[in-house]
Amino acid sequence: MAKVFRPSSRESSILSKIESTKEHVRRLAISRVKDCVEPLANGIATKLIETGLVETTNKNVLEEQVQKCLEKLNRLDDFEIDYQVAPIRNLVPNPQIVSLYVTAFVIEKLINHKDVVDIFGSDEEIYFTINQQVKKYMPL
């Protein structure tokens, strides 16, 4: 017969603190986006083009789309964010939520934009490129 795991109150308390800390970091990251939307959007768009991950006919339109994505992130509730990132949530261990959300946007929505010629590279490469810019503009 299988043993049933019943955490003690101390274990439950520690697990609860870990979860609440993760949620706090997530909310903090999302709320900090509004302080650096324009430079972050510019940095992400520029880096995606420089690295050859996104080929576009108009860099300004790419930057506008990323900026709209970041502005929308501030208005979404947790369910909508989780729904958007669901297909790639296991892309990397312990992902940064802003980077993950923008990566999902690039992979799923931006690829269909009329000014985007094509998107190259793996999902991980796109995530790490975006995450590099997020860390630059939103240090923790």
A tleap script that builds the chain and sets N, CA, C and O, in Angstrom:
source leaprc.protein.ff14SB
mol = sequence {
  NMET ALA LYS VAL PHE ARG PRO SER SER ARG
  GLU SER SER ILE LEU SER LYS ILE GLU SER
  THR LYS GLU HIE VAL ARG ARG LEU ALA ILE
  SER ARG VAL LYS ASP CYS VAL GLU PRO LEU
  ALA ASN GLY ILE ALA THR LYS LEU ILE GLU
  THR GLY LEU VAL GLU THR THR ASN LYS ASN
  VAL LEU GLU GLU GLN VAL GLN LYS CYS LEU
  GLU LYS LEU ASN ARG LEU ASP ASP PHE GLU
  ILE ASP TYR GLN VAL ALA PRO ILE ARG ASN
  LEU VAL PRO ASN PRO GLN ILE VAL SER LEU
  TYR VAL THR ALA PHE VAL ILE GLU LYS LEU
  ILE ASN HIE LYS ASP VAL VAL ASP ILE PHE
  GLY SER ASP GLU GLU ILE TYR PHE THR ILE
  ASN GLN GLN VAL LYS LYS TYR MET PRO CLEU
}
set mol.1.N position { 0.841 -1.174 0.000 }
set mol.1.CA position { 0.000 0.000 0.000 }
set mol.1.C position { 0.889 1.242 0.000 }
set mol.1.O position { 1.908 1.276 0.690 }
set mol.2.N position { 0.515 2.241 -0.756 }
set mol.2.CA position { 1.299 3.466 -0.873 }
set mol.2.C position { 1.205 4.300 0.392 }
set mol.2.O position { 0.167 4.369 1.049 }
set mol.3.N position { 2.319 4.924 0.705 }
set mol.3.CA position { 2.368 5.770 1.893 }
set mol.3.C position { 1.837 7.152 1.530 }
set mol.3.O position { 2.193 7.706 0.490 }
set mol.4.N position { 0.999 7.696 2.375 }
set mol.4.CA position { 0.418 9.011 2.143 }
set mol.4.C position { 1.313 10.046 2.800 }
set mol.4.O position { 1.633 9.938 3.984 }
set mol.5.N position { 1.716 11.051 2.028 }
set mol.5.CA position { 2.565 12.108 2.550 }
set mol.5.C position { 1.698 13.192 3.166 }
set mol.5.O position { 0.862 13.796 2.494 }
set mol.6.N position { 1.907 13.427 4.438 }
set mol.6.CA position { 1.188 14.487 5.141 }
set mol.6.C position { 2.230 15.399 5.762 }
set mol.6.O position { 2.848 15.054 6.769 }
set mol.7.N position { 2.424 16.567 5.158 }
set mol.7.CA position { 3.455 17.456 5.691 }
set mol.7.C position { 3.093 17.957 7.086 }
set mol.7.O position { 1.927 18.195 7.404 }
set mol.8.N position { 4.120 18.106 7.899 }
set mol.8.CA position { 3.902 18.656 9.237 }
set mol.8.C position { 3.594 20.143 9.116 }
set mol.8.O position { 3.708 20.725 8.038 }
set mol.9.N position { 3.212 20.738 10.207 }
set mol.9.CA position { 2.882 22.162 10.166 }
set mol.9.C position { 4.118 22.991 9.808 }
set mol.9.O position { 3.998 24.019 9.142 }
set mol.10.N position { 5.291 22.557 10.240 }
set mol.10.CA position { 6.514 23.285 9.902 }
set mol.10.C position { 6.801 23.183 8.407 }
set mol.10.O position { 7.125 24.185 7.771 }
set mol.11.N position { 6.686 21.998 7.846 }
set mol.11.CA position { 6.888 21.817 6.409 }
set mol.11.C position { 5.863 22.610 5.624 }
set mol.11.O position { 6.197 23.237 4.619 }
set mol.12.N position { 4.639 22.588 6.065 }
set mol.12.CA position { 3.586 23.357 5.398 }
set mol.12.C position { 3.894 24.843 5.439 }
set mol.12.O position { 3.683 25.551 4.453 }
set mol.13.N position { 4.378 25.309 6.546 }
set mol.13.CA position { 4.731 26.718 6.699 }
set mol.13.C position { 5.860 27.105 5.747 }
set mol.13.O position { 5.803 28.157 5.111 }
set mol.14.N position { 6.871 26.267 5.648 }
set mol.14.CA position { 7.998 26.547 4.749 }
set mol.14.C position { 7.543 26.540 3.296 }
set mol.14.O position { 7.918 27.421 2.523 }
set mol.15.N position { 6.742 25.557 2.923 }
set mol.15.CA position { 6.228 25.498 1.552 }
set mol.15.C position { 5.374 26.717 1.232 }
set mol.15.O position { 5.450 27.261 0.130 }
set mol.16.N position { 4.576 27.139 2.175 }
set mol.16.CA position { 3.735 28.316 1.991 }
set mol.16.C position { 4.575 29.569 1.791 }
set mol.16.O position { 4.258 30.403 0.943 }
set mol.17.N position { 5.651 29.704 2.574 }
set mol.17.CA position { 6.531 30.868 2.432 }
set mol.17.C position { 7.231 30.884 1.087 }
set mol.17.O position { 7.395 31.945 0.484 }
set mol.18.N position { 7.644 29.720 0.610 }
set mol.18.CA position { 8.296 29.625 -0.697 }
set mol.18.C position { 7.329 30.060 -1.789 }
set mol.18.O position { 7.693 30.848 -2.662 }
set mol.19.N position { 6.097 29.550 -1.747 }
set mol.19.CA position { 5.098 29.919 -2.742 }
set mol.19.C position { 4.764 31.412 -2.697 }
set mol.19.O position { 4.648 32.057 -3.739 }
set mol.20.N position { 4.611 31.954 -1.496 }
set mol.20.CA position { 4.272 33.375 -1.386 }
set mol.20.C position { 5.430 34.250 -1.854 }
set mol.20.O position { 5.200 35.328 -2.401 }
set mol.21.N position { 6.663 33.807 -1.650 }
set mol.21.CA position { 7.821 34.555 -2.137 }
set mol.21.C position { 7.854 34.548 -3.660 }
set mol.21.O position { 8.134 35.574 -4.282 }
set mol.22.N position { 7.570 33.399 -4.261 }
set mol.22.CA position { 7.524 33.317 -5.731 }
set mol.22.C position { 6.445 34.243 -6.282 }
set mol.22.O position { 6.680 34.945 -7.265 }
set mol.23.N position { 5.286 34.253 -5.671 }
set mol.23.CA position { 4.192 35.122 -6.119 }
set mol.23.C position { 4.560 36.596 -5.944 }
set mol.23.O position { 4.233 37.426 -6.791 }
set mol.24.N position { 5.232 36.912 -4.857 }
set mol.24.CA position { 5.643 38.294 -4.619 }
set mol.24.C position { 6.629 38.759 -5.692 }
set mol.24.O position { 6.493 39.860 -6.224 }
set mol.25.N position { 7.613 37.929 -6.009 }
set mol.25.CA position { 8.596 38.262 -7.037 }
set mol.25.C position { 7.904 38.427 -8.385 }
set mol.25.O position { 8.247 39.325 -9.154 }
set mol.26.N position { 6.945 37.574 -8.669 }
set mol.26.CA position { 6.198 37.653 -9.936 }
set mol.26.C position { 5.430 38.971 -10.029 }
set mol.26.O position { 5.514 39.670 -11.039 }
set mol.27.N position { 4.681 39.313 -8.975 }
set mol.27.CA position { 3.917 40.567 -8.980 }
set mol.27.C position { 4.824 41.786 -9.059 }
set mol.27.O position { 4.513 42.757 -9.748 }
set mol.28.N position { 5.944 41.729 -8.352 }
set mol.28.CA position { 6.895 42.832 -8.367 }
set mol.28.C position { 7.461 43.045 -9.765 }
set mol.28.O position { 7.565 44.183 -10.223 }
set mol.29.N position { 7.825 41.974 -10.442 }
set mol.29.CA position { 8.366 42.069 -11.798 }
set mol.29.C position { 7.342 42.664 -12.753 }
set mol.29.O position { 7.674 43.525 -13.568 }
set mol.30.N position { 6.106 42.212 -12.654 }
set mol.30.CA position { 5.055 42.723 -13.539 }
set mol.30.C position { 4.787 44.194 -13.264 }
set mol.30.O position { 4.588 44.970 -14.198 }
set mol.31.N position { 4.779 44.585 -12.003 }
set mol.31.CA position { 4.510 45.991 -11.675 }
set mol.31.C position { 5.670 46.903 -12.063 }
set mol.31.O position { 5.457 48.085 -12.332 }
set mol.32.N position { 6.885 46.378 -12.096 }
set mol.32.CA position { 8.042 47.196 -12.459 }
set mol.32.C position { 8.164 47.428 -13.955 }
set mol.32.O position { 8.933 48.290 -14.382 }
set mol.33.N position { 7.435 46.689 -14.747 }
set mol.33.CA position { 7.496 46.850 -16.205 }
set mol.33.C position { 7.086 48.256 -16.615 }
set mol.33.O position { 7.688 48.842 -17.515 }
set mol.34.N position { 6.058 48.804 -15.955 }
set mol.34.CA position { 5.538 50.108 -16.368 }
set mol.34.C position { 6.559 51.228 -16.218 }
set mol.34.O position { 6.416 52.277 -16.846 }
set mol.35.N position { 7.593 51.022 -15.393 }
set mol.35.CA position { 8.613 52.046 -15.201 }
set mol.35.C position { 9.628 52.105 -16.343 }
set mol.35.O position { 10.352 53.091 -16.480 }
set mol.36.N position { 9.683 51.060 -17.156 }
set mol.36.CA position { 10.707 51.029 -18.212 }
set mol.36.C position { 10.176 50.442 -19.520 }
set mol.36.O position { 10.909 49.755 -20.232 }
set mol.37.N position { 8.932 50.703 -19.835 }
set mol.37.CA position { 8.318 50.103 -21.021 }
set mol.37.C position { 9.058 50.495 -22.311 }
set mol.37.O position { 9.429 49.624 -23.098 }
set mol.38.N position { 9.269 51.783 -22.526 }
set mol.38.CA position { 9.868 52.231 -23.786 }
set mol.38.C position { 11.301 51.754 -23.978 }
set mol.38.O position { 11.609 51.188 -25.027 }
set mol.39.N position { 12.201 51.963 -22.995 }
set mol.39.CA position { 13.565 51.476 -23.235 }
set mol.39.C position { 13.646 49.950 -23.313 }
set mol.39.O position { 14.463 49.408 -24.057 }
set mol.40.N position { 12.807 49.265 -22.553 }
set mol.40.CA position { 12.804 47.803 -22.597 }
set mol.40.C position { 12.318 47.308 -23.956 }
set mol.40.O position { 12.912 46.392 -24.526 }
set mol.41.N position { 11.263 47.892 -24.473 }
set mol.41.CA position { 10.743 47.505 -25.793 }
set mol.41.C position { 11.790 47.766 -26.869 }
set mol.41.O position { 11.990 46.943 -27.762 }
set mol.42.N position { 12.457 48.915 -26.780 }
set mol.42.CA position { 13.497 49.244 -27.744 }
set mol.42.C position { 14.643 48.248 -27.648 }
set mol.42.O position { 15.128 47.764 -28.672 }
set mol.43.N position { 15.082 47.936 -26.437 }
set mol.43.CA position { 16.176 46.988 -26.246 }
set mol.43.C position { 15.847 45.603 -26.763 }
set mol.43.O position { 16.674 44.960 -27.409 }
set mol.44.N position { 14.636 45.144 -26.478 }
set mol.44.CA position { 14.230 43.803 -26.936 }
set mol.44.C position { 14.164 43.756 -28.455 }
set mol.44.O position { 14.697 42.833 -29.072 }
set mol.45.N position { 13.514 44.744 -29.061 }
set mol.45.CA position { 13.383 44.763 -30.520 }
set mol.45.C position { 14.751 44.841 -31.194 }
set mol.45.O position { 15.020 44.123 -32.157 }
set mol.46.N position { 15.602 45.710 -30.685 }
set mol.46.CA position { 16.941 45.865 -31.267 }
set mol.46.C position { 17.737 44.573 -31.155 }
set mol.46.O position { 18.362 44.148 -32.127 }
set mol.47.N position { 17.722 43.947 -29.995 }
set mol.47.CA position { 18.500 42.732 -29.780 }
set mol.47.C position { 17.973 41.572 -30.625 }
set mol.47.O position { 18.756 40.779 -31.148 }
set mol.48.N position { 16.646 41.471 -30.759 }
set mol.48.CA position { 16.083 40.398 -31.589 }
set mol.48.C position { 16.507 40.548 -33.048 }
set mol.48.O position { 16.756 39.557 -33.734 }
set mol.49.N position { 16.586 41.787 -33.513 }
set mol.49.CA position { 17.005 42.031 -34.899 }
set mol.49.C position { 18.513 41.827 -35.045 }
set mol.49.O position { 18.962 41.192 -35.999 }
set mol.50.N position { 19.303 42.366 -34.095 }
set mol.50.CA position { 20.760 42.238 -34.161 }
set mol.50.C position { 21.220 40.790 -34.149 }
set mol.50.O position { 22.149 40.429 -34.872 }
set mol.51.N position { 20.589 39.970 -33.347 }
set mol.51.CA position { 20.986 38.562 -33.247 }
set mol.51.C position { 20.443 37.718 -34.391 }
set mol.51.O position { 20.794 36.546 -34.521 }
set mol.52.N position { 19.591 38.307 -35.216 }
set mol.52.CA position { 19.045 37.593 -36.360 }
set mol.52.C position { 17.912 36.649 -36.009 }
set mol.52.O position { 17.565 35.773 -36.802 }
set mol.53.N position { 17.332 36.816 -34.831 }
set mol.53.CA position { 16.221 35.950 -34.442 }
set mol.53.C position { 14.901 36.375 -35.078 }
set mol.53.O position { 14.023 35.546 -35.317 }
set mol.54.N position { 14.768 37.679 -35.352 }
set mol.54.CA position { 13.563 38.192 -36.001 }
set mol.54.C position { 13.990 38.982 -37.228 }
set mol.54.O position { 14.854 39.856 -37.153 }
set mol.55.N position { 13.378 38.663 -38.347 }
set mol.55.CA position { 13.600 39.422 -39.568 }
set mol.55.C position { 12.330 40.220 -39.839 }
set mol.55.O position { 11.238 39.659 -39.926 }
set mol.56.N position { 12.486 41.540 -39.971 }
set mol.56.CA position { 11.333 42.415 -40.150 }
set mol.56.C position { 11.609 43.451 -41.219 }
set mol.56.O position { 12.760 43.740 -41.547 }
set mol.57.N position { 10.538 44.003 -41.754 }
set mol.57.CA position { 10.681 45.068 -42.743 }
set mol.57.C position { 10.711 46.438 -42.083 }
set mol.57.O position { 11.089 47.423 -42.718 }
set mol.58.N position { 10.313 46.514 -40.805 }
set mol.58.CA position { 10.242 47.796 -40.110 }
set mol.58.C position { 10.525 47.591 -38.626 }
set mol.58.O position { 9.699 47.036 -37.901 }
set mol.59.N position { 11.690 48.039 -38.183 }
set mol.59.CA position { 12.091 47.872 -36.787 }
set mol.59.C position { 11.175 48.638 -35.848 }
set mol.59.O position { 10.896 48.175 -34.742 }
set mol.60.N position { 10.700 49.809 -36.276 }
set mol.60.CA position { 9.829 50.630 -35.423 }
set mol.60.C position { 8.507 49.928 -35.117 }
set mol.60.O position { 7.988 50.028 -34.005 }
set mol.61.N position { 7.973 49.230 -36.092 }
set mol.61.CA position { 6.722 48.493 -35.873 }
set mol.61.C position { 6.961 47.345 -34.895 }
set mol.61.O position { 6.119 47.072 -34.039 }
set mol.62.N position { 8.097 46.678 -35.017 }
set mol.62.CA position { 8.436 45.609 -34.074 }
set mol.62.C position { 8.530 46.174 -32.655 }
set mol.62.O position { 8.019 45.578 -31.707 }
set mol.63.N position { 9.179 47.312 -32.520 }
set mol.63.CA position { 9.295 47.952 -31.203 }
set mol.63.C position { 7.922 48.339 -30.654 }
set mol.63.O position { 7.653 48.153 -29.467 }
set mol.64.N position { 7.055 48.876 -31.512 }
set mol.64.CA position { 5.690 49.241 -31.089 }
set mol.64.C position { 4.916 48.016 -30.604 }
set mol.64.O position { 4.210 48.083 -29.598 }
set mol.65.N position { 5.048 46.912 -31.312 }
set mol.65.CA position { 4.336 45.688 -30.932 }
set mol.65.C position { 4.820 45.165 -29.582 }
set mol.65.O position { 4.016 44.743 -28.750 }
set mol.66.N position { 6.129 45.193 -29.369 }
set mol.66.CA position { 6.673 44.744 -28.083 }
set mol.66.C position { 6.229 45.696 -26.976 }
set mol.66.O position { 5.915 45.260 -25.868 }
set mol.67.N position { 6.203 46.993 -27.275 }
set mol.67.CA position { 5.757 47.974 -26.284 }
set mol.67.C position { 4.292 47.745 -25.913 }
set mol.67.O position { 3.936 47.808 -24.736 }
set mol.68.N position { 3.452 47.485 -26.893 }
set mol.68.CA position { 2.040 47.193 -26.614 }
set mol.68.C position { 1.906 45.919 -25.780 }
set mol.68.O position { 1.063 45.844 -24.885 }
set mol.69.N position { 2.731 44.931 -26.073 }
set mol.69.CA position { 2.729 43.686 -25.302 }
set mol.69.C position { 3.067 43.959 -23.840 }
set mol.69.O position { 2.408 43.437 -22.941 }
set mol.70.N position { 4.087 44.771 -23.601 }
set mol.70.CA position { 4.500 45.098 -22.232 }
set mol.70.C position { 3.440 45.923 -21.503 }
set mol.70.O position { 3.202 45.717 -20.313 }
set mol.71.N position { 2.807 46.851 -22.211 }
set mol.71.CA position { 1.746 47.651 -21.596 }
set mol.71.C position { 0.541 46.774 -21.249 }
set mol.71.O position { -0.097 46.959 -20.213 }
set mol.72.N position { 0.247 45.834 -22.119 }
set mol.72.CA position { -0.870 44.923 -21.873 }
set mol.72.C position { -0.601 44.032 -20.668 }
set mol.72.O position { -1.520 43.683 -19.927 }
set mol.73.N position { 0.662 43.665 -20.476 }
set mol.73.CA position { 1.043 42.819 -19.349 }
set mol.73.C position { 0.638 43.443 -18.018 }
set mol.73.O position { 0.251 42.729 -17.093 }
set mol.74.N position { 0.721 44.752 -17.913 }
set mol.74.CA position { 0.344 45.450 -16.674 }
set mol.74.C position { -1.147 45.356 -16.380 }
set mol.74.O position { -1.555 45.424 -15.221 }
set mol.75.N position { -1.956 45.201 -17.409 }
set mol.75.CA position { -3.411 45.201 -17.233 }
set mol.75.C position { -4.012 43.807 -17.074 }
set mol.75.O position { -5.179 43.683 -16.701 }
set mol.76.N position { -3.246 42.769 -17.346 }
set mol.76.CA position { -3.782 41.413 -17.303 }
set mol.76.C position { -3.833 40.873 -15.881 }
set mol.76.O position { -3.042 41.260 -15.021 }
set mol.77.N position { -4.779 39.970 -15.655 }
set mol.77.CA position { -4.801 39.289 -14.354 }
set mol.77.C position { -3.956 38.008 -14.459 }
set mol.77.O position { -3.492 37.648 -15.541 }
set mol.78.N position { -3.768 37.344 -13.344 }
set mol.78.CA position { -2.888 36.168 -13.292 }
set mol.78.C position { -3.328 35.058 -14.238 }
set mol.78.O position { -2.492 34.407 -14.865 }
set mol.79.N position { -4.633 34.841 -14.344 }
set mol.79.CA position { -5.128 33.781 -15.220 }
set mol.79.C position { -4.749 34.049 -16.673 }
set mol.79.O position { -4.288 33.146 -17.370 }
set mol.80.N position { -4.941 35.283 -17.131 }
set mol.80.CA position { -4.627 35.618 -18.524 }
set mol.80.C position { -3.133 35.484 -18.813 }
set mol.80.O position { -2.742 35.045 -19.894 }
set mol.81.N position { -2.315 35.858 -17.856 }
set mol.81.CA position { -0.869 35.711 -18.036 }
set mol.81.C position { -0.502 34.230 -18.102 }
set mol.81.O position { 0.258 33.811 -18.975 }
set mol.82.N position { -1.041 33.448 -17.182 }
set mol.82.CA position { -0.761 32.005 -17.173 }
set mol.82.C position { -1.249 31.332 -18.453 }
set mol.82.O position { -0.597 30.420 -18.963 }
set mol.83.N position { -2.382 31.773 -18.967 }
set mol.83.CA position { -2.926 31.219 -20.207 }
set mol.83.C position { -1.995 31.518 -21.379 }
set mol.83.O position { -1.762 30.658 -22.228 }
set mol.84.N position { -1.467 32.734 -21.421 }
set mol.84.CA position { -0.585 33.136 -22.514 }
set mol.84.C position { 0.727 32.349 -22.491 }
set mol.84.O position { 1.231 31.957 -23.544 }
set mol.85.N position { 1.279 32.117 -21.310 }
set mol.85.CA position { 2.586 31.458 -21.221 }
set mol.85.C position { 2.488 29.940 -21.085 }
set mol.85.O position { 3.514 29.262 -21.036 }
set mol.86.N position { 1.287 29.403 -21.025 }
set mol.86.CA position { 1.097 27.963 -20.800 }
set mol.86.C position { 1.874 27.076 -21.780 }
set mol.86.O position { 2.481 26.099 -21.342 }
set mol.87.N position { 1.883 27.370 -23.081 }
set mol.87.CA position { 2.595 26.469 -23.995 }
set mol.87.C position { 4.108 26.404 -23.767 }
set mol.87.O position { 4.751 25.424 -24.144 }
set mol.88.N position { 4.677 27.448 -23.150 }
set mol.88.CA position { 6.136 27.464 -22.982 }
set mol.88.C position { 6.567 27.593 -21.523 }
set mol.88.O position { 7.729 27.901 -21.256 }
set mol.89.N position { 5.673 27.368 -20.586 }
set mol.89.CA position { 6.017 27.600 -19.176 }
set mol.89.C position { 7.135 26.697 -18.681 }
set mol.89.O position { 7.783 27.028 -17.689 }
set mol.90.N position { 7.383 25.577 -19.332 }
set mol.90.CA position { 8.463 24.673 -18.936 }
set mol.90.C position { 9.707 24.847 -19.802 }
set mol.90.O position { 10.564 23.965 -19.847 }
set mol.91.N position { 9.802 25.965 -20.478 }
set mol.91.CA position { 10.916 26.242 -21.372 }
set mol.91.C position { 12.246 26.241 -20.626 }
set mol.91.O position { 13.220 25.639 -21.078 }
set mol.92.N position { 12.280 26.910 -19.496 }
set mol.92.CA position { 13.481 26.959 -18.655 }
set mol.92.C position { 13.059 26.767 -17.202 }
set mol.92.O position { 11.923 27.076 -16.843 }
set mol.93.N position { 13.949 26.265 -16.375 }
set mol.93.CA position { 13.598 26.168 -14.954 }
set mol.93.C position { 13.611 27.552 -14.321 }
set mol.93.O position { 14.510 28.350 -14.587 }
set mol.94.N position { 12.632 27.837 -13.498 }
set mol.94.CA position { 12.513 29.107 -12.785 }
set mol.94.C position { 12.578 30.317 -13.723 }
set mol.94.O position { 13.478 31.146 -13.588 }
set mol.95.N position { 11.640 30.431 -14.670 }
set mol.95.CA position { 11.686 31.526 -15.640 }
set mol.95.C position { 11.279 32.868 -15.035 }
set mol.95.O position { 10.562 32.922 -14.036 }
set mol.96.N position { 11.745 33.934 -15.651 }
set mol.96.CA position { 11.350 35.287 -15.278 }
set mol.96.C position { 10.043 35.553 -16.028 }
set mol.96.O position { 9.997 35.382 -17.247 }
set mol.97.N position { 8.994 35.961 -15.341 }
set mol.97.CA position { 7.645 36.026 -15.924 }
set mol.97.C position { 7.548 37.026 -17.070 }
set mol.97.O position { 6.861 36.756 -18.055 }
set mol.98.N position { 8.210 38.163 -16.969 }
set mol.98.CA position { 8.145 39.162 -18.045 }
set mol.98.C position { 8.806 38.606 -19.303 }
set mol.98.O position { 8.267 38.730 -20.403 }
set mol.99.N position { 9.961 38.000 -19.136 }
set mol.99.CA position { 10.667 37.409 -20.284 }
set mol.99.C position { 9.844 36.288 -20.908 }
set mol.99.O position { 9.770 36.168 -22.131 }
set mol.100.N position { 9.233 35.477 -20.069 }
set mol.100.CA position { 8.422 34.366 -20.561 }
set mol.100.C position { 7.203 34.878 -21.328 }
set mol.100.O position { 6.860 34.342 -22.382 }
set mol.101.N position { 6.554 35.910 -20.801 }
set mol.101.CA position { 5.374 36.472 -21.456 }
set mol.101.C position { 5.735 37.075 -22.819 }
set mol.101.O position { 5.036 36.843 -23.805 }
set mol.102.N position { 6.813 37.837 -22.871 }
set mol.102.CA position { 7.220 38.454 -24.144 }
set mol.102.C position { 7.666 37.381 -25.131 }
set mol.102.O position { 7.404 37.500 -26.328 }
set mol.103.N position { 8.329 36.345 -24.652 }
set mol.103.CA position { 8.728 35.236 -25.528 }
set mol.103.C position { 7.497 34.566 -26.131 }
set mol.103.O position { 7.463 34.285 -27.329 }
set mol.104.N position { 6.494 34.312 -25.308 }
set mol.104.CA position { 5.255 33.713 -25.819 }
set mol.104.C position { 4.606 34.628 -26.853 }
set mol.104.O position { 4.082 34.156 -27.861 }
set mol.105.N position { 4.641 35.932 -26.603 }
set mol.105.CA position { 4.086 36.895 -27.552 }
set mol.105.C position { 4.824 36.829 -28.882 }
set mol.105.O position { 4.194 36.805 -29.939 }
set mol.106.N position { 6.139 36.801 -28.839 }
set mol.106.CA position { 6.944 36.761 -30.061 }
set mol.106.C position { 6.676 35.470 -30.833 }
set mol.106.O position { 6.483 35.497 -32.049 }
set mol.107.N position { 6.664 34.360 -30.136 }
set mol.107.CA position { 6.515 33.055 -30.786 }
set mol.107.C position { 5.113 32.847 -31.353 }
set mol.107.O position { 4.961 32.306 -32.448 }
set mol.108.N position { 4.094 33.272 -30.618 }
set mol.108.CA position { 2.728 32.953 -31.024 }
set mol.108.C position { 2.010 34.062 -31.779 }
set mol.108.O position { 1.233 33.779 -32.691 }
set mol.109.N position { 2.251 35.310 -31.420 }
set mol.109.CA position { 1.482 36.405 -32.020 }
set mol.109.C position { 2.279 37.192 -33.053 }
set mol.109.O position { 1.775 37.490 -34.136 }
set mol.110.N position { 3.521 37.527 -32.720 }
set mol.110.CA position { 4.315 38.395 -33.584 }
set mol.110.C position { 4.654 37.732 -34.905 }
set mol.110.O position { 4.838 38.410 -35.915 }
set mol.111.N position { 4.737 36.421 -34.902 }
set mol.111.CA position { 5.074 35.699 -36.127 }
set mol.111.C position { 4.025 35.939 -37.220 }
set mol.111.O position { 4.335 35.832 -38.407 }
set mol.112.N position { 2.799 36.260 -36.830 }
set mol.112.CA position { 1.724 36.488 -37.796 }
set mol.112.C position { 1.576 37.948 -38.198 }
set mol.112.O position { 0.682 38.274 -38.979 }
set mol.113.N position { 2.424 38.833 -37.689 }
set mol.113.CA position { 2.323 40.257 -38.008 }
set mol.113.C position { 2.791 40.495 -39.438 }
set mol.113.O position { 3.707 39.827 -39.917 }
set mol.114.N position { 2.161 41.448 -40.118 }
set mol.114.CA position { 2.456 41.681 -41.534 }
set mol.114.C position { 3.865 42.194 -41.792 }
set mol.114.O position { 4.403 41.961 -42.874 }
set mol.115.N position { 4.481 42.882 -40.838 }
set mol.115.CA position { 5.825 43.423 -41.036 }
set mol.115.C position { 6.932 42.470 -40.595 }
set mol.115.O position { 8.110 42.775 -40.781 }
set mol.116.N position { 6.582 41.329 -40.019 }
set mol.116.CA position { 7.580 40.343 -39.616 }
set mol.116.C position { 7.733 39.335 -40.756 }
set mol.116.O position { 6.782 38.652 -41.136 }
set mol.117.N position { 8.945 39.262 -41.285 }
set mol.117.CA position { 9.215 38.342 -42.381 }
set mol.117.C position { 9.290 36.910 -41.849 }
set mol.117.O position { 8.617 36.011 -42.356 }
set mol.118.N position { 10.120 36.712 -40.818 }
set mol.118.CA position { 10.245 35.378 -40.242 }
set mol.118.C position { 10.909 35.477 -38.874 }
set mol.118.O position { 11.556 36.471 -38.545 }
set mol.119.N position { 10.732 34.425 -38.090 }
set mol.119.CA position { 11.369 34.324 -36.780 }
set mol.119.C position { 12.244 33.084 -36.807 }
set mol.119.O position { 11.788 31.988 -37.134 }
set mol.120.N position { 13.516 33.274 -36.456 }
set mol.120.CA position { 14.493 32.193 -36.504 }
set mol.120.C position { 14.909 31.816 -35.090 }
set mol.120.O position { 14.596 32.523 -34.131 }
set mol.121.N position { 15.608 30.710 -34.970 }
set mol.121.CA position { 16.135 30.299 -33.670 }
set mol.121.C position { 15.122 29.496 -32.879 }
set mol.121.O position { 13.941 29.422 -33.217 }
set mol.122.N position { 15.627 28.902 -31.821 }
set mol.122.CA position { 14.762 28.101 -30.964 }
set mol.122.C position { 14.044 28.988 -29.959 }
set mol.122.O position { 14.387 30.157 -29.782 }
set mol.123.N position { 13.045 28.414 -29.308 }
set mol.123.CA position { 12.318 29.144 -28.273 }
set mol.123.C position { 13.259 29.566 -27.150 }
set mol.123.O position { 13.124 30.657 -26.596 }
set mol.124.N position { 14.215 28.696 -26.815 }
set mol.124.CA position { 15.179 29.007 -25.751 }
set mol.124.C position { 16.057 30.193 -26.128 }
set mol.124.O position { 16.322 31.057 -25.293 }
set mol.125.N position { 16.510 30.241 -27.377 }
set mol.125.CA position { 17.345 31.366 -27.821 }
set mol.125.C position { 16.577 32.675 -27.737 }
set mol.125.O position { 17.118 33.693 -27.306 }
set mol.126.N position { 15.323 32.648 -28.148 }
set mol.126.CA position { 14.494 33.857 -28.079 }
set mol.126.C position { 14.295 34.264 -26.623 }
set mol.126.O position { 14.407 35.442 -26.284 }
set mol.127.N position { 13.997 33.282 -25.756 }
set mol.127.CA position { 13.812 33.584 -24.338 }
set mol.127.C position { 15.069 34.206 -23.739 }
set mol.127.O position { 14.984 35.231 -23.063 }
set mol.128.N position { 16.233 33.602 -23.975 }
set mol.128.CA position { 17.472 34.097 -23.366 }
set mol.128.C position { 17.839 35.488 -23.892 }
set mol.128.O position { 18.377 36.304 -23.144 }
set mol.129.N position { 17.557 35.765 -25.159 }
set mol.129.CA position { 17.809 37.094 -25.704 }
set mol.129.C position { 16.905 38.125 -25.040 }
set mol.129.O position { 17.360 39.206 -24.664 }
set mol.130.N position { 15.639 37.794 -24.898 }
set mol.130.CA position { 14.691 38.707 -24.247 }
set mol.130.C position { 15.034 38.857 -22.766 }
set mol.130.O position { 14.999 39.963 -22.227 }
set mol.131.N position { 15.362 37.756 -22.116 }
set mol.131.CA position { 15.681 37.792 -20.687 }
set mol.131.C position { 16.931 38.634 -20.413 }
set mol.131.O position { 17.020 39.296 -19.379 }
set mol.132.N position { 17.876 38.609 -21.322 }
set mol.132.CA position { 19.074 39.427 -21.187 }
set mol.132.C position { 18.694 40.915 -21.126 }
set mol.132.O position { 19.249 41.666 -20.324 }
set mol.133.N position { 17.763 41.328 -21.961 }
set mol.133.CA position { 17.325 42.729 -21.966 }
set mol.133.C position { 16.475 43.060 -20.743 }
set mol.133.O position { 16.578 44.154 -20.188 }
set mol.134.N position { 15.640 42.119 -20.326 }
set mol.134.CA position { 14.811 42.343 -19.144 }
set mol.134.C position { 15.705 42.522 -17.916 }
set mol.134.O position { 15.464 43.412 -17.100 }
set mol.135.N position { 16.718 41.696 -17.781 }
set mol.135.CA position { 17.647 41.837 -16.654 }
set mol.135.C position { 18.388 43.164 -16.709 }
set mol.135.O position { 18.689 43.755 -15.672 }
set mol.136.N position { 18.680 43.625 -17.905 }
set mol.136.CA position { 19.400 44.891 -18.073 }
set mol.136.C position { 18.553 46.083 -17.622 }
set mol.136.O position { 19.056 46.990 -16.959 }
set mol.137.N position { 17.283 46.079 -17.978 }
set mol.137.CA position { 16.415 47.222 -17.682 }
set mol.137.C position { 15.628 47.062 -16.378 }
set mol.137.O position { 15.126 48.047 -15.837 }
set mol.138.N position { 15.517 45.852 -15.877 }
set mol.138.CA position { 14.768 45.597 -14.640 }
set mol.138.C position { 15.591 44.746 -13.682 }
set mol.138.O position { 15.194 43.625 -13.367 }
set mol.139.N position { 16.723 45.250 -13.215 }
set mol.139.CA position { 17.520 44.427 -12.296 }
set mol.139.C position { 16.774 44.200 -10.979 }
set mol.139.O position { 16.067 45.085 -10.495 }
set mol.140.N position { 16.936 43.030 -10.420 }
set mol.140.CA position { 16.277 42.715 -9.152 }
set mol.140.C position { 17.132 43.041 -8.006 }
set mol.140.O position { 16.732 42.838 -6.860 }
savepdb mol mol.pdb
quit
